[in-house]
Amino acid sequence: MRRAFDAEGKPYGELADPDDVAAVALDHLADGPTWIYGSDTPTGGSPFGALSRRDAVLAMSRGASAHGDDA
């Protein structure tokens, strides 16, 4: 993130404490497959947001296998 911001000349702003991010991520494992720390919409509007983690992984796996080994 710092590299990307540095490349654009943008300030870092207020960054979250990694321990807090990890704790919240672990608390929300069942709410995945996506959980964005500190967001008003923590599922991020992901197309997989309504699916269970297992179903989202299966859908992503099917999509990846459709593209072959060099995807």
Rosetta constraint file for C-alpha pairs under 8 A:
AtomPair CA 1 CA 5 HARMONIC 6.19 0.50
AtomPair CA 2 CA 6 HARMONIC 5.90 0.50
AtomPair CA 2 CA 12 HARMONIC 6.96 0.50
AtomPair CA 3 CA 7 HARMONIC 6.07 0.50
AtomPair CA 4 CA 8 HARMONIC 6.47 0.50
AtomPair CA 5 CA 9 HARMONIC 5.96 0.50
AtomPair CA 5 CA 10 HARMONIC 4.96 0.50
AtomPair CA 5 CA 11 HARMONIC 6.67 0.50
AtomPair CA 5 CA 12 HARMONIC 6.61 0.50
AtomPair CA 6 CA 10 HARMONIC 6.11 0.50
AtomPair CA 6 CA 11 HARMONIC 7.68 0.50
AtomPair CA 16 CA 20 HARMONIC 7.12 0.50
AtomPair CA 16 CA 21 HARMONIC 6.82 0.50
AtomPair CA 17 CA 21 HARMONIC 6.41 0.50
AtomPair CA 18 CA 22 HARMONIC 6.11 0.50
AtomPair CA 19 CA 23 HARMONIC 6.13 0.50
AtomPair CA 20 CA 24 HARMONIC 6.17 0.50
AtomPair CA 21 CA 25 HARMONIC 6.04 0.50
AtomPair CA 21 CA 37 HARMONIC 6.25 0.50
AtomPair CA 22 CA 26 HARMONIC 6.16 0.50
AtomPair CA 23 CA 27 HARMONIC 6.19 0.50
AtomPair CA 24 CA 28 HARMONIC 6.23 0.50
AtomPair CA 24 CA 37 HARMONIC 7.16 0.50
AtomPair CA 25 CA 29 HARMONIC 6.16 0.50
AtomPair CA 25 CA 35 HARMONIC 6.95 0.50
AtomPair CA 25 CA 37 HARMONIC 7.45 0.50
AtomPair CA 28 CA 32 HARMONIC 6.88 0.50
AtomPair CA 28 CA 35 HARMONIC 7.13 0.50
AtomPair CA 29 CA 33 HARMONIC 7.56 0.50
AtomPair CA 30 CA 52 HARMONIC 7.93 0.50
AtomPair CA 30 CA 53 HARMONIC 7.23 0.50
AtomPair CA 31 CA 35 HARMONIC 7.13 0.50
AtomPair CA 31 CA 43 HARMONIC 7.99 0.50
AtomPair CA 31 CA 52 HARMONIC 7.90 0.50
AtomPair CA 31 CA 53 HARMONIC 7.84 0.50
AtomPair CA 32 CA 43 HARMONIC 7.13 0.50
AtomPair CA 32 CA 49 HARMONIC 6.74 0.50
AtomPair CA 32 CA 52 HARMONIC 7.13 0.50
AtomPair CA 32 CA 53 HARMONIC 5.73 0.50
AtomPair CA 33 CA 43 HARMONIC 7.99 0.50
AtomPair CA 33 CA 48 HARMONIC 6.93 0.50
AtomPair CA 33 CA 49 HARMONIC 6.61 0.50
AtomPair CA 33 CA 51 HARMONIC 7.96 0.50
AtomPair CA 33 CA 52 HARMONIC 7.29 0.50
AtomPair CA 33 CA 53 HARMONIC 5.02 0.50
AtomPair CA 33 CA 56 HARMONIC 6.79 0.50
AtomPair CA 34 CA 42 HARMONIC 7.54 0.50
AtomPair CA 34 CA 43 HARMONIC 5.31 0.50
AtomPair CA 34 CA 44 HARMONIC 7.02 0.50
AtomPair CA 34 CA 46 HARMONIC 7.06 0.50
AtomPair CA 34 CA 48 HARMONIC 7.92 0.50
AtomPair CA 34 CA 49 HARMONIC 6.74 0.50
AtomPair CA 35 CA 42 HARMONIC 4.99 0.50
AtomPair CA 35 CA 43 HARMONIC 4.90 0.50
AtomPair CA 35 CA 44 HARMONIC 7.05 0.50
AtomPair CA 36 CA 41 HARMONIC 7.62 0.50
AtomPair CA 36 CA 42 HARMONIC 4.48 0.50
AtomPair CA 36 CA 43 HARMONIC 6.24 0.50
AtomPair CA 36 CA 44 HARMONIC 6.50 0.50
AtomPair CA 37 CA 42 HARMONIC 6.46 0.50
AtomPair CA 38 CA 42 HARMONIC 7.10 0.50
AtomPair CA 39 CA 44 HARMONIC 7.87 0.50
AtomPair CA 41 CA 45 HARMONIC 7.16 0.50
AtomPair CA 43 CA 49 HARMONIC 5.90 0.50
AtomPair CA 44 CA 49 HARMONIC 7.75 0.50
AtomPair CA 45 CA 49 HARMONIC 6.52 0.50
AtomPair CA 48 CA 56 HARMONIC 5.60 0.50
AtomPair CA 51 CA 55 HARMONIC 5.82 0.50
AtomPair CA 51 CA 56 HARMONIC 5.70 0.50
AtomPair CA 52 CA 56 HARMONIC 6.14 0.50
AtomPair CA 53 CA 57 HARMONIC 6.18 0.50
AtomPair CA 54 CA 58 HARMONIC 6.19 0.50
AtomPair CA 55 CA 59 HARMONIC 6.10 0.50
AtomPair CA 56 CA 60 HARMONIC 6.14 0.50
AtomPair CA 57 CA 61 HARMONIC 6.00 0.50
AtomPair CA 58 CA 62 HARMONIC 6.13 0.50
AtomPair CA 59 CA 63 HARMONIC 6.25 0.50
AtomPair CA 60 CA 64 HARMONIC 6.13 0.50
AtomPair CA 61 CA 65 HARMONIC 6.09 0.50
AtomPair CA 62 CA 66 HARMONIC 6.24 0.50
AtomPair CA 63 CA 67 HARMONIC 6.87 0.50
AtomPair CA 64 CA 68 HARMONIC 6.91 0.50
AtomPair CA 64 CA 71 HARMONIC 6.62 0.50
AtomPair CA 65 CA 69 HARMONIC 7.15 0.50
AtomPair CA 67 CA 71 HARMONIC 5.63 0.50
